[in-house]
Amino acid sequence: MKRGIYIVANKKSEQLCKNLIYSIRESGCNLPIRLIHFGGKQISSSYILNQVELLNYSDFSDEAKDFITNLRSVLVECPMGFLYRYLAWFSDWDEFIYSDNDIVALCNWEILFSYLNKYELVHADEEYTTNGLYNYNRPESVKEIFGELSLLSAVTAGHLVVKRNEKMIIDIKNAIEWFKNNPDIPKKHDQSLLHVATLLGSWNILNLCKPPHNWLSSWAGDYKNSLHLVQSIQLNDSRISHIHYSGGSPKGNLPIQDLLFSADSERNRLIKLAFICLRFLSKFESFSFQISRIKRFLKVKKI
Protein backbone atom coordinates (compact mmCIF):
# COMPACT_ATOMS: atom_id res chain seq x y z
CA MET A 1 0.00 0.00 0.00
CA LYS A 2 1.58 3.27 -1.15
CA ARG A 3 0.66 6.38 0.83
CA GLY A 4 1.78 9.96 1.12
CA ILE A 5 0.92 13.65 1.36
CA TYR A 6 0.44 16.12 -1.49
CA ILE A 7 0.79 19.87 -1.17
CA VAL A 8 0.91 22.63 -3.81
CA ALA A 9 3.10 25.68 -3.21
CA ASN A 10 5.44 28.32 -4.61
CA LYS A 11 7.67 31.09 -3.29
CA LYS A 12 4.67 33.20 -2.22
CA SER A 13 3.36 30.44 0.05
CA GLU A 14 6.81 29.25 1.16
CA GLN A 15 6.57 30.36 4.81
CA LEU A 16 3.17 28.74 5.31
CA CYS A 17 4.38 25.63 3.50
CA LYS A 18 7.46 25.37 5.74
CA ASN A 19 5.32 25.69 8.85
CA LEU A 20 2.89 23.06 7.57
CA ILE A 21 5.68 20.55 6.91
CA TYR A 22 7.28 21.34 10.27
CA SER A 23 3.98 20.64 12.05
CA ILE A 24 3.53 17.38 10.13
CA ARG A 25 6.98 16.14 11.08
CA GLU A 26 6.74 17.33 14.71
CA SER A 27 3.53 15.29 15.06
CA GLY A 28 5.54 12.15 14.37
CA CYS A 29 4.27 11.67 10.83
CA ASN A 30 6.94 10.25 8.52
CA LEU A 31 4.89 9.87 5.36
CA PRO A 32 6.57 10.97 2.13
CA ILE A 33 5.54 14.42 0.94
CA ARG A 34 5.24 15.48 -2.68
CA LEU A 35 5.16 19.19 -3.43
CA ILE A 36 3.64 20.26 -6.75
CA HIS A 37 4.87 23.64 -7.96
CA PHE A 38 1.94 26.07 -7.98
CA GLY A 39 3.45 28.22 -10.72
CA GLY A 40 5.38 31.48 -10.52
CA LYS A 41 8.62 31.65 -8.57
CA GLN A 42 9.96 28.36 -7.24
CA ILE A 43 10.40 27.55 -3.55
CA SER A 44 14.00 27.93 -2.35
CA SER A 45 13.77 26.92 1.33
CA SER A 46 16.39 24.25 2.03
CA TYR A 47 14.21 22.87 4.84
CA ILE A 48 11.29 22.29 2.47
CA LEU A 49 13.43 20.90 -0.35
CA ASN A 50 15.02 18.41 2.05
CA GLN A 51 11.61 17.17 3.15
CA VAL A 52 9.75 16.80 -0.15
CA GLU A 53 9.85 15.34 -3.62
CA LEU A 54 9.43 18.38 -5.88
CA LEU A 55 7.13 17.93 -8.86
CA ASN A 56 6.05 20.18 -11.72
CA TYR A 57 2.91 20.11 -13.82
CA SER A 58 5.03 18.86 -16.71
CA ASP A 59 5.95 15.72 -14.73
CA PHE A 60 2.41 14.35 -14.97
CA SER A 61 0.86 12.27 -17.72
CA ASP A 62 -0.91 13.65 -20.76
CA GLU A 63 -4.14 12.24 -19.33
CA ALA A 64 -3.63 14.27 -16.14
CA LYS A 65 -2.85 17.44 -18.11
CA ASP A 66 -5.95 17.00 -20.29
CA PHE A 67 -7.96 16.54 -17.10
CA ILE A 68 -6.69 19.83 -15.66
CA THR A 69 -7.41 21.61 -18.96
CA ASN A 70 -10.97 20.28 -18.82
CA LEU A 71 -11.29 21.44 -15.20
CA ARG A 72 -10.08 24.88 -16.20
CA SER A 73 -12.87 25.16 -18.77
CA VAL A 74 -15.43 25.48 -15.95
CA LEU A 75 -13.40 26.62 -12.91
CA VAL A 76 -12.65 30.00 -14.38
CA GLU A 77 -12.50 31.81 -11.02
CA CYS A 78 -9.63 29.66 -9.68
CA PRO A 79 -5.95 30.38 -10.19
CA MET A 80 -4.54 27.50 -12.24
CA GLY A 81 -2.38 26.32 -9.36
CA PHE A 82 -5.45 25.67 -7.20
CA LEU A 83 -6.49 22.96 -9.65
CA TYR A 84 -3.23 21.06 -9.27
CA ARG A 85 -4.53 19.33 -6.12
CA TYR A 86 -6.52 17.13 -8.51
CA LEU A 87 -3.25 15.80 -9.95
CA ALA A 88 -3.01 13.61 -6.84
CA TRP A 89 -5.68 11.37 -8.37
CA PHE A 90 -3.23 10.55 -11.18
CA SER A 91 -0.35 9.48 -8.92
CA ASP A 92 1.00 6.01 -8.16
CA TRP A 93 -0.08 6.23 -4.50
CA ASP A 94 -3.09 4.12 -3.51
CA GLU A 95 -4.06 6.51 -0.72
CA PHE A 96 -3.11 10.12 -0.14
CA ILE A 97 -3.68 13.19 1.96
CA TYR A 98 -3.98 16.55 0.26
CA SER A 99 -3.38 19.64 2.41
CA ASP A 100 -3.49 23.39 1.80
CA ASN A 101 -0.53 25.40 3.09
CA ASP A 102 -2.53 27.49 5.58
CA ILE A 103 -2.92 24.45 7.83
CA VAL A 104 -1.13 23.29 10.96
CA ALA A 105 -1.12 19.57 11.77
CA LEU A 106 -2.29 18.84 15.33
CA CYS A 107 -1.98 15.05 15.29
CA ASN A 108 -0.08 12.35 13.44
CA TRP A 109 -1.93 12.18 10.13
CA GLU A 110 -0.92 8.57 9.60
CA ILE A 111 -3.82 7.55 11.87
CA LEU A 112 -6.31 9.07 9.41
CA PHE A 113 -5.65 6.33 6.88
CA SER A 114 -7.18 3.73 9.21
CA TYR A 115 -10.61 5.19 8.43
CA LEU A 116 -10.20 4.40 4.73
CA ASN A 117 -10.90 0.74 5.48
CA LYS A 118 -14.60 1.59 5.18
CA TYR A 119 -14.62 4.91 3.34
CA GLU A 120 -13.35 6.46 0.09
CA LEU A 121 -12.83 9.97 1.43
CA VAL A 122 -12.28 11.16 5.00
CA HIS A 123 -12.28 14.77 6.18
CA ALA A 124 -12.65 16.72 9.42
CA ASP A 125 -14.43 20.06 9.05
CA GLU A 126 -17.78 21.77 9.56
CA GLU A 127 -18.38 22.94 5.99
CA TYR A 128 -21.75 21.16 6.22
CA THR A 129 -23.00 23.84 8.63
CA THR A 130 -22.76 26.62 6.01
CA ASN A 131 -25.82 25.47 4.00
CA GLY A 132 -23.92 25.70 0.71
CA LEU A 133 -23.26 29.43 1.08
CA TYR A 134 -19.65 29.25 -0.10
CA ASN A 135 -20.12 26.57 -2.76
CA TYR A 136 -23.27 27.59 -4.59
CA ASN A 137 -25.06 30.64 -5.94
CA ARG A 138 -28.31 28.70 -5.65
CA PRO A 139 -27.96 26.13 -2.86
CA GLU A 140 -31.70 25.40 -2.87
CA SER A 141 -31.37 24.12 -6.44
CA VAL A 142 -28.75 21.63 -5.26
CA LYS A 143 -31.23 20.23 -2.75
CA GLU A 144 -33.91 20.01 -5.45
CA ILE A 145 -31.58 18.03 -7.72
CA PHE A 146 -29.67 15.84 -5.25
CA GLY A 147 -32.00 15.66 -2.26
CA GLU A 148 -32.85 17.58 0.88
CA LEU A 149 -29.75 16.36 2.76
CA SER A 150 -27.26 16.93 -0.05
CA LEU A 151 -25.71 20.10 1.41
CA LEU A 152 -24.90 18.23 4.63
CA SER A 153 -22.22 16.21 2.82
CA ALA A 154 -20.16 19.30 1.96
CA VAL A 155 -16.38 18.93 2.09
CA THR A 156 -13.65 21.51 2.68
CA ALA A 157 -11.24 20.80 -0.18
CA GLY A 158 -8.26 22.10 1.81
CA HIS A 159 -7.67 18.84 3.68
CA LEU A 160 -8.67 15.43 2.34
CA VAL A 161 -7.77 11.80 2.96
CA VAL A 162 -8.50 9.77 -0.18
CA LYS A 163 -8.55 6.14 -1.27
CA ARG A 164 -7.85 6.67 -4.94
CA ASN A 165 -9.78 4.81 -7.64
CA GLU A 166 -10.63 5.28 -11.32
CA LYS A 167 -14.33 5.83 -10.64
CA MET A 168 -13.51 9.01 -8.74
CA ILE A 169 -11.88 10.47 -11.84
CA ILE A 170 -14.94 9.58 -13.90
CA ASP A 171 -17.19 11.21 -11.30
CA ILE A 172 -15.12 14.40 -11.34
CA LYS A 173 -15.32 14.47 -15.14
CA ASN A 174 -19.11 14.08 -14.84
CA ALA A 175 -19.12 16.98 -12.38
CA ILE A 176 -17.34 19.11 -14.99
CA GLU A 177 -20.17 18.35 -17.45
CA TRP A 178 -22.71 19.13 -14.72
CA PHE A 179 -21.08 22.53 -14.25
CA LYS A 180 -21.38 23.16 -17.99
CA ASN A 181 -25.07 22.21 -17.96
CA ASN A 182 -25.87 24.15 -14.78
CA PRO A 183 -23.60 27.21 -14.95
CA ASP A 184 -25.74 29.44 -12.72
CA ILE A 185 -25.97 27.07 -9.73
CA PRO A 186 -22.38 26.54 -8.49
CA LYS A 187 -19.65 28.98 -7.63
CA LYS A 188 -16.79 28.42 -10.05
CA HIS A 189 -14.17 26.96 -7.75
CA ASP A 190 -12.72 23.53 -7.06
CA GLN A 191 -14.40 22.87 -3.73
CA SER A 192 -17.91 23.14 -5.14
CA LEU A 193 -16.98 20.90 -8.09
CA LEU A 194 -15.56 18.26 -5.75
CA HIS A 195 -18.80 18.27 -3.77
CA VAL A 196 -20.84 17.80 -6.94
CA ALA A 197 -18.59 14.87 -7.89
CA THR A 198 -19.25 13.21 -4.53
CA LEU A 199 -22.99 13.65 -5.05
CA LEU A 200 -23.02 12.35 -8.61
CA GLY A 201 -20.89 9.34 -7.69
CA SER A 202 -22.45 8.67 -4.29
CA TRP A 203 -19.01 8.56 -2.65
CA ASN A 204 -18.72 6.84 0.69
CA ILE A 205 -17.53 9.73 2.87
CA LEU A 206 -16.71 10.08 6.56
CA ASN A 207 -16.67 13.46 8.30
CA LEU A 208 -14.88 13.02 11.63
CA CYS A 209 -16.50 16.19 12.97
CA LYS A 210 -19.91 14.53 12.91
CA PRO A 211 -21.28 11.92 15.34
CA PRO A 212 -20.23 9.42 16.47
CA HIS A 213 -16.63 10.69 16.24
CA ASN A 214 -17.30 14.35 17.09
CA TRP A 215 -13.80 15.66 16.41
CA LEU A 216 -13.35 19.37 17.04
CA SER A 217 -13.82 21.92 14.28
CA SER A 218 -10.68 22.44 12.23
CA TRP A 219 -11.48 26.06 11.32
CA ALA A 220 -9.26 28.59 13.10
CA GLY A 221 -12.13 31.08 13.23
CA ASP A 222 -13.85 28.95 15.86
CA TYR A 223 -11.10 29.67 18.41
CA LYS A 224 -10.18 32.97 20.09
CA ASN A 225 -6.56 32.01 20.69
CA SER A 226 -4.25 29.04 21.25
CA LEU A 227 -5.33 28.76 24.89
CA HIS A 228 -8.96 28.45 23.79
CA LEU A 229 -7.95 25.71 21.35
CA VAL A 230 -6.03 23.72 23.98
CA GLN A 231 -8.80 24.09 26.54
CA SER A 232 -11.42 22.99 24.00
CA ILE A 233 -9.48 19.78 23.47
CA GLN A 234 -9.06 19.18 27.22
CA LEU A 235 -12.54 20.12 28.36
CA ASN A 236 -14.31 18.03 25.76
CA ASP A 237 -11.81 15.17 25.78
CA SER A 238 -11.90 15.54 22.02
CA ARG A 239 -9.62 14.94 19.06
CA ILE A 240 -8.63 17.32 16.31
CA SER A 241 -6.74 16.64 13.09
CA HIS A 242 -5.53 20.10 12.16
CA ILE A 243 -6.33 23.77 12.26
CA HIS A 244 -7.12 25.52 8.99
CA TYR A 245 -6.66 29.28 8.54
CA SER A 246 -9.07 29.47 5.62
CA GLY A 247 -11.19 32.45 4.62
CA GLY A 248 -8.34 34.66 3.41
CA SER A 249 -4.58 34.77 3.67
CA PRO A 250 -3.57 34.73 7.37
CA LYS A 251 -1.52 37.79 8.28
CA GLY A 252 -0.28 36.63 11.68
CA ASN A 253 -2.00 39.47 13.54
CA LEU A 254 -4.70 37.42 15.30
CA PRO A 255 -4.08 35.58 18.60
CA ILE A 256 -5.11 32.19 17.15
CA GLN A 257 -2.47 32.60 14.43
CA ASP A 258 0.40 32.05 16.88
CA LEU A 259 0.75 28.50 15.55
CA LEU A 260 1.80 29.86 12.16
CA PHE A 261 5.16 30.80 13.72
CA SER A 262 5.89 27.29 15.03
CA ALA A 263 8.73 26.63 12.60
CA ASP A 264 10.47 29.97 13.30
CA SER A 265 13.41 30.61 15.57
CA GLU A 266 12.85 33.09 18.41
CA ARG A 267 14.63 35.82 16.44
CA ASN A 268 12.75 35.23 13.19
CA ARG A 269 9.44 35.13 15.04
CA LEU A 270 10.12 38.51 16.66
CA ILE A 271 11.17 40.03 13.33
CA LYS A 272 7.95 38.83 11.71
CA LEU A 273 5.83 40.14 14.57
CA ALA A 274 7.54 43.53 14.38
CA PHE A 275 6.86 43.71 10.66
CA ILE A 276 3.22 42.72 11.20
CA CYS A 277 2.90 45.37 13.90
CA LEU A 278 4.19 48.08 11.58
CA ARG A 279 1.84 47.05 8.77
CA PHE A 280 -1.25 47.21 10.94
CA LEU A 281 -0.45 50.18 13.18
CA SER A 282 0.57 52.28 10.17
CA LYS A 283 -2.75 51.45 8.44
CA PHE A 284 -0.76 50.05 5.50
CA GLU A 285 -2.65 46.74 5.74
CA SER A 286 -5.99 48.53 5.53
CA PHE A 287 -4.82 50.55 2.52
CA SER A 288 -3.51 47.39 0.84
CA PHE A 289 -6.84 45.64 1.43
CA GLN A 290 -8.78 48.47 -0.22
CA ILE A 291 -6.46 48.40 -3.25
CA SER A 292 -7.05 44.65 -3.58
CA ARG A 293 -10.81 45.17 -3.47
CA ILE A 294 -10.60 47.77 -6.23
CA LYS A 295 -8.49 45.42 -8.38
CA ARG A 296 -10.99 42.57 -7.91
CA PHE A 297 -13.88 44.90 -8.79
CA LEU A 298 -12.18 46.09 -11.96
CA LYS A 299 -11.38 42.49 -12.93
CA VAL A 300 -15.03 41.47 -12.54
CA LYS A 301 -16.17 44.50 -14.57
CA LYS A 302 -13.70 43.56 -17.33
CA ILE A 303 -15.06 40.02 -17.45
C-alpha positions as CSV (number, residue, x, y, z in Angstrom):
1,M,0.0,0.0,0.0
2,K,1.6,3.3,-1.2
3,R,0.7,6.4,0.8
4,G,1.8,10.0,1.1
5,I,0.9,13.6,1.4
6,Y,0.4,16.1,-1.5
7,I,0.8,19.9,-1.2
8,V,0.9,22.6,-3.8
9,A,3.1,25.7,-3.2
10,N,5.4,28.3,-4.6
11,K,7.7,31.1,-3.3
12,K,4.7,33.2,-2.2
13,S,3.4,30.4,0.0
14,E,6.8,29.3,1.2
15,Q,6.6,30.4,4.8
16,L,3.2,28.7,5.3
17,C,4.4,25.6,3.5
18,K,7.5,25.4,5.7
19,N,5.3,25.7,8.8
20,L,2.9,23.1,7.6
21,I,5.7,20.5,6.9
22,Y,7.3,21.3,10.3
23,S,4.0,20.6,12.1
24,I,3.5,17.4,10.1
25,R,7.0,16.1,11.1
26,E,6.7,17.3,14.7
27,S,3.5,15.3,15.1
28,G,5.5,12.2,14.4
29,C,4.3,11.7,10.8
30,N,6.9,10.3,8.5
31,L,4.9,9.9,5.4
32,P,6.6,11.0,2.1
33,I,5.5,14.4,0.9
34,R,5.2,15.5,-2.7
35,L,5.2,19.2,-3.4
36,I,3.6,20.3,-6.8
37,H,4.9,23.6,-8.0
38,F,1.9,26.1,-8.0
39,G,3.5,28.2,-10.7
40,G,5.4,31.5,-10.5
41,K,8.6,31.7,-8.6
42,Q,10.0,28.4,-7.2
43,I,10.4,27.5,-3.5
44,S,14.0,27.9,-2.4
45,S,13.8,26.9,1.3
46,S,16.4,24.2,2.0
47,Y,14.2,22.9,4.8
48,I,11.3,22.3,2.5
49,L,13.4,20.9,-0.3
50,N,15.0,18.4,2.1
51,Q,11.6,17.2,3.1
52,V,9.8,16.8,-0.2
53,E,9.9,15.3,-3.6
54,L,9.4,18.4,-5.9
55,L,7.1,17.9,-8.9
56,N,6.1,20.2,-11.7
57,Y,2.9,20.1,-13.8
58,S,5.0,18.9,-16.7
59,D,5.9,15.7,-14.7
60,F,2.4,14.4,-15.0
61,S,0.9,12.3,-17.7
62,D,-0.9,13.7,-20.8
63,E,-4.1,12.2,-19.3
64,A,-3.6,14.3,-16.1
65,K,-2.8,17.4,-18.1
66,D,-6.0,17.0,-20.3
67,F,-8.0,16.5,-17.1
68,I,-6.7,19.8,-15.7
69,T,-7.4,21.6,-19.0
70,N,-11.0,20.3,-18.8
71,L,-11.3,21.4,-15.2
72,R,-10.1,24.9,-16.2
73,S,-12.9,25.2,-18.8
74,V,-15.4,25.5,-16.0
75,L,-13.4,26.6,-12.9
76,V,-12.6,30.0,-14.4
77,E,-12.5,31.8,-11.0
78,C,-9.6,29.7,-9.7
79,P,-5.9,30.4,-10.2
80,M,-4.5,27.5,-12.2
81,G,-2.4,26.3,-9.4
82,F,-5.5,25.7,-7.2
83,L,-6.5,23.0,-9.7
84,Y,-3.2,21.1,-9.3
85,R,-4.5,19.3,-6.1
86,Y,-6.5,17.1,-8.5
87,L,-3.3,15.8,-10.0
88,A,-3.0,13.6,-6.8
89,W,-5.7,11.4,-8.4
90,F,-3.2,10.5,-11.2
91,S,-0.3,9.5,-8.9
92,D,1.0,6.0,-8.2
93,W,-0.1,6.2,-4.5
94,D,-3.1,4.1,-3.5
95,E,-4.1,6.5,-0.7
96,F,-3.1,10.1,-0.1
97,I,-3.7,13.2,2.0
98,Y,-4.0,16.6,0.3
99,S,-3.4,19.6,2.4
100,D,-3.5,23.4,1.8
101,N,-0.5,25.4,3.1
102,D,-2.5,27.5,5.6
103,I,-2.9,24.5,7.8
104,V,-1.1,23.3,11.0
105,A,-1.1,19.6,11.8
106,L,-2.3,18.8,15.3
107,C,-2.0,15.1,15.3
108,N,-0.1,12.4,13.4
109,W,-1.9,12.2,10.1
110,E,-0.9,8.6,9.6
111,I,-3.8,7.6,11.9
112,L,-6.3,9.1,9.4
113,F,-5.7,6.3,6.9
114,S,-7.2,3.7,9.2
115,Y,-10.6,5.2,8.4
116,L,-10.2,4.4,4.7
117,N,-10.9,0.7,5.5
118,K,-14.6,1.6,5.2
119,Y,-14.6,4.9,3.3
120,E,-13.4,6.5,0.1
121,L,-12.8,10.0,1.4
122,V,-12.3,11.2,5.0
123,H,-12.3,14.8,6.2
124,A,-12.7,16.7,9.4
125,D,-14.4,20.1,9.1
126,E,-17.8,21.8,9.6
127,E,-18.4,22.9,6.0
128,Y,-21.8,21.2,6.2
129,T,-23.0,23.8,8.6
130,T,-22.8,26.6,6.0
131,N,-25.8,25.5,4.0
132,G,-23.9,25.7,0.7
133,L,-23.3,29.4,1.1
134,Y,-19.6,29.3,-0.1
135,N,-20.1,26.6,-2.8
136,Y,-23.3,27.6,-4.6
137,N,-25.1,30.6,-5.9
138,R,-28.3,28.7,-5.7
139,P,-28.0,26.1,-2.9
140,E,-31.7,25.4,-2.9
141,S,-31.4,24.1,-6.4
142,V,-28.8,21.6,-5.3
143,K,-31.2,20.2,-2.7
144,E,-33.9,20.0,-5.5
145,I,-31.6,18.0,-7.7
146,F,-29.7,15.8,-5.2
147,G,-32.0,15.7,-2.3
148,E,-32.8,17.6,0.9
149,L,-29.7,16.4,2.8
150,S,-27.3,16.9,-0.1
151,L,-25.7,20.1,1.4
152,L,-24.9,18.2,4.6
153,S,-22.2,16.2,2.8
154,A,-20.2,19.3,2.0
155,V,-16.4,18.9,2.1
156,T,-13.6,21.5,2.7
157,A,-11.2,20.8,-0.2
158,G,-8.3,22.1,1.8
159,H,-7.7,18.8,3.7
160,L,-8.7,15.4,2.3
161,V,-7.8,11.8,3.0
162,V,-8.5,9.8,-0.2
163,K,-8.6,6.1,-1.3
164,R,-7.8,6.7,-4.9
165,N,-9.8,4.8,-7.6
166,E,-10.6,5.3,-11.3
167,K,-14.3,5.8,-10.6
168,M,-13.5,9.0,-8.7
169,I,-11.9,10.5,-11.8
170,I,-14.9,9.6,-13.9
171,D,-17.2,11.2,-11.3
172,I,-15.1,14.4,-11.3
173,K,-15.3,14.5,-15.1
174,N,-19.1,14.1,-14.8
175,A,-19.1,17.0,-12.4
176,I,-17.3,19.1,-15.0
177,E,-20.2,18.3,-17.4
178,W,-22.7,19.1,-14.7
179,F,-21.1,22.5,-14.3
180,K,-21.4,23.2,-18.0
181,N,-25.1,22.2,-18.0
182,N,-25.9,24.2,-14.8
183,P,-23.6,27.2,-14.9
184,D,-25.7,29.4,-12.7
185,I,-26.0,27.1,-9.7
186,P,-22.4,26.5,-8.5
187,K,-19.7,29.0,-7.6
188,K,-16.8,28.4,-10.1
189,H,-14.2,27.0,-7.7
190,D,-12.7,23.5,-7.1
191,Q,-14.4,22.9,-3.7
192,S,-17.9,23.1,-5.1
193,L,-17.0,20.9,-8.1
194,L,-15.6,18.3,-5.7
195,H,-18.8,18.3,-3.8
196,V,-20.8,17.8,-6.9
197,A,-18.6,14.9,-7.9
198,T,-19.3,13.2,-4.5
199,L,-23.0,13.7,-5.0
200,L,-23.0,12.3,-8.6
201,G,-20.9,9.3,-7.7
202,S,-22.4,8.7,-4.3
203,W,-19.0,8.6,-2.7
204,N,-18.7,6.8,0.7
205,I,-17.5,9.7,2.9
206,L,-16.7,10.1,6.6
207,N,-16.7,13.5,8.3
208,L,-14.9,13.0,11.6
209,C,-16.5,16.2,13.0
210,K,-19.9,14.5,12.9
211,P,-21.3,11.9,15.3
212,P,-20.2,9.4,16.5
213,H,-16.6,10.7,16.2
214,N,-17.3,14.4,17.1
215,W,-13.8,15.7,16.4
216,L,-13.4,19.4,17.0
217,S,-13.8,21.9,14.3
218,S,-10.7,22.4,12.2
219,W,-11.5,26.1,11.3
220,A,-9.3,28.6,13.1
221,G,-12.1,31.1,13.2
222,D,-13.8,28.9,15.9
223,Y,-11.1,29.7,18.4
224,K,-10.2,33.0,20.1
225,N,-6.6,32.0,20.7
226,S,-4.3,29.0,21.2
227,L,-5.3,28.8,24.9
228,H,-9.0,28.5,23.8
229,L,-7.9,25.7,21.3
230,V,-6.0,23.7,24.0
231,Q,-8.8,24.1,26.5
232,S,-11.4,23.0,24.0
233,I,-9.5,19.8,23.5
234,Q,-9.1,19.2,27.2
235,L,-12.5,20.1,28.4
236,N,-14.3,18.0,25.8
237,D,-11.8,15.2,25.8
238,S,-11.9,15.5,22.0
239,R,-9.6,14.9,19.1
240,I,-8.6,17.3,16.3
241,S,-6.7,16.6,13.1
242,H,-5.5,20.1,12.2
243,I,-6.3,23.8,12.3
244,H,-7.1,25.5,9.0
245,Y,-6.7,29.3,8.5
246,S,-9.1,29.5,5.6
247,G,-11.2,32.4,4.6
248,G,-8.3,34.7,3.4
249,S,-4.6,34.8,3.7
250,P,-3.6,34.7,7.4
251,K,-1.5,37.8,8.3
252,G,-0.3,36.6,11.7
253,N,-2.0,39.5,13.5
254,L,-4.7,37.4,15.3
255,P,-4.1,35.6,18.6
256,I,-5.1,32.2,17.2
257,Q,-2.5,32.6,14.4
258,D,0.4,32.0,16.9
259,L,0.7,28.5,15.6
260,L,1.8,29.9,12.2
261,F,5.2,30.8,13.7
262,S,5.9,27.3,15.0
263,A,8.7,26.6,12.6
264,D,10.5,30.0,13.3
265,S,13.4,30.6,15.6
266,E,12.9,33.1,18.4
267,R,14.6,35.8,16.4
268,N,12.7,35.2,13.2
269,R,9.4,35.1,15.0
270,L,10.1,38.5,16.7
271,I,11.2,40.0,13.3
272,K,8.0,38.8,11.7
273,L,5.8,40.1,14.6
274,A,7.5,43.5,14.4
275,F,6.9,43.7,10.7
276,I,3.2,42.7,11.2
277,C,2.9,45.4,13.9
278,L,4.2,48.1,11.6
279,R,1.8,47.1,8.8
280,F,-1.3,47.2,10.9
281,L,-0.4,50.2,13.2
282,S,0.6,52.3,10.2
283,K,-2.7,51.4,8.4
284,F,-0.8,50.0,5.5
285,E,-2.7,46.7,5.7
286,S,-6.0,48.5,5.5
287,F,-4.8,50.5,2.5
288,S,-3.5,47.4,0.8
289,F,-6.8,45.6,1.4
290,Q,-8.8,48.5,-0.2
291,I,-6.5,48.4,-3.2
292,S,-7.1,44.7,-3.6
293,R,-10.8,45.2,-3.5
294,I,-10.6,47.8,-6.2
295,K,-8.5,45.4,-8.4
296,R,-11.0,42.6,-7.9
297,F,-13.9,44.9,-8.8
298,L,-12.2,46.1,-12.0
299,K,-11.4,42.5,-12.9
300,V,-15.0,41.5,-12.5
301,K,-16.2,44.5,-14.6
302,K,-13.7,43.6,-17.3
303,I,-15.1,40.0,-17.5
